[in-house]
Amino acid sequence: MLGEHPIDVVLLATDLESSKQFYAGKLGLEILNEDEAAITYKCGGDSQLAVTKSTTGTADEQTQAGWRVDDLAAELAELRSRGVEIQDYDMPRLKTVDGVADLGFALMAWIVDPHKNALGIMQLK
């Protein structure tokens, strides 16, 4: 069954070079494969993140992908040291403090890539 197998995330980008600067340069992801149509990055375990060339990019502001981490504060400190902007939200159902939202079951933060793909980073409680 599909639930027993890894799943890979595919995001859209209108410019693969700026995507590469963000994912490899700022986030430090290792490039597994690269061509004119897509760049695939290694993530934890057996997972991968593919960013494919698109003429339109994404139009959705919702979270497109997310990482589960053991220490959110350490991950955010590392990202900030690399120049990655952590998003802040102040909405009726979502408020962050220093970029972190307490969802009850988890702590969550978000970053946005150059093509407006929202990416979550979550630490389960």
C-alpha positions as CSV (number, residue, x, y, z in Angstrom):
1,M,0.0,0.0,0.0
2,L,1.1,3.6,-0.6
3,G,1.1,4.4,3.1
4,E,4.1,2.1,3.6
5,H,6.3,4.0,1.1
6,P,8.2,7.3,1.2
7,I,6.7,10.3,-0.6
8,D,8.6,13.0,-2.4
9,V,7.5,16.7,-2.6
10,V,7.4,18.6,-5.9
11,L,7.4,22.4,-5.9
12,L,7.1,24.8,-8.8
13,A,9.6,27.6,-9.7
14,T,9.7,30.0,-12.5
15,D,13.5,30.4,-12.1
16,L,15.6,27.3,-11.1
17,E,18.7,29.3,-10.5
18,S,17.1,31.4,-7.7
19,S,15.6,28.2,-6.4
20,K,19.1,26.6,-6.3
21,Q,20.5,29.6,-4.4
22,F,17.7,29.3,-1.8
23,Y,17.6,25.5,-1.3
24,A,21.2,24.6,-1.8
25,G,22.8,27.9,-0.8
26,K,20.6,29.1,2.1
27,L,19.0,25.9,3.3
28,G,22.1,23.8,2.7
29,L,20.3,20.9,0.9
30,E,22.4,18.6,-1.2
31,I,21.6,18.5,-4.9
32,L,21.0,14.9,-6.1
33,N,20.1,15.7,-9.7
34,E,19.9,18.8,-11.8
35,D,18.9,19.5,-15.4
36,E,17.1,22.3,-17.2
37,A,13.7,21.1,-16.1
38,A,14.2,20.3,-12.4
39,I,16.5,20.2,-9.4
40,T,16.2,17.3,-6.9
41,Y,17.5,17.8,-3.3
42,K,18.2,15.2,-0.6
43,C,16.3,15.5,2.6
44,G,16.1,13.3,5.7
45,G,15.7,9.6,5.5
46,D,14.8,8.5,2.0
47,S,12.9,11.7,1.2
48,Q,13.6,14.1,-1.6
49,L,12.4,17.6,-2.6
50,A,12.1,18.3,-6.4
51,V,11.7,21.8,-7.7
52,T,10.5,21.9,-11.3
53,K,10.6,24.6,-13.8
54,S,7.1,26.2,-14.4
55,T,5.9,29.0,-16.4
56,T,3.3,30.0,-13.8
57,G,4.8,29.0,-10.4
58,T,2.4,28.5,-7.5
59,A,-0.6,30.6,-6.8
60,D,-1.4,29.1,-3.4
61,E,-0.2,30.7,-0.1
62,Q,-0.8,27.6,2.0
63,T,2.0,25.4,3.2
64,Q,3.3,23.3,0.3
65,A,5.7,21.1,2.2
66,G,7.0,20.7,5.7
67,W,9.9,19.3,7.7
68,R,9.7,17.5,11.1
69,V,12.6,18.5,13.3
70,D,13.7,17.6,16.8
71,D,14.8,21.1,17.8
72,L,12.9,23.9,16.1
73,A,14.8,26.7,17.9
74,A,18.2,25.3,16.7
75,E,16.9,24.9,13.2
76,L,15.5,28.5,13.1
77,A,18.8,29.9,14.5
78,E,20.8,28.1,11.8
79,L,18.4,29.3,9.1
80,R,18.5,32.9,10.4
81,S,22.4,32.7,10.4
82,R,22.1,31.8,6.7
83,G,19.9,34.8,5.9
84,V,16.6,32.9,5.7
85,E,13.6,35.0,6.8
86,I,11.3,33.3,9.2
87,Q,7.7,34.4,8.6
88,D,5.6,36.1,11.3
89,Y,1.8,35.8,11.4
90,D,-0.8,37.7,13.4
91,M,-4.2,36.4,12.4
92,P,-7.2,35.3,14.4
93,R,-6.4,31.6,14.2
94,L,-2.6,31.8,13.8
95,K,-0.2,33.9,15.8
96,T,3.6,33.6,15.9
97,V,6.0,34.8,18.5
98,D,9.5,35.3,17.1
99,G,8.4,33.2,14.1
100,V,7.0,30.3,16.1
101,A,3.3,29.3,16.5
102,D,2.2,27.0,19.3
103,L,-0.3,24.6,17.7
104,G,-1.0,22.7,20.8
105,F,0.4,19.4,19.6
106,A,3.5,21.0,17.9
107,L,5.6,24.2,17.5
108,M,5.6,25.4,13.9
109,A,7.4,28.0,11.8
110,W,7.3,28.9,8.2
111,I,9.7,30.1,5.5
112,V,8.9,31.1,1.9
113,D,11.1,30.3,-1.1
114,P,11.8,32.8,-3.9
115,H,8.7,31.5,-5.8
116,K,6.3,31.9,-2.9
117,N,6.2,28.3,-1.9
118,A,5.4,28.3,1.9
119,L,7.4,25.7,3.7
120,G,6.7,24.6,7.3
121,I,9.1,23.4,10.0
122,M,7.5,21.5,12.8
123,Q,8.6,20.2,16.2
124,L,6.1,17.7,17.7
125,K,5.6,18.1,21.4
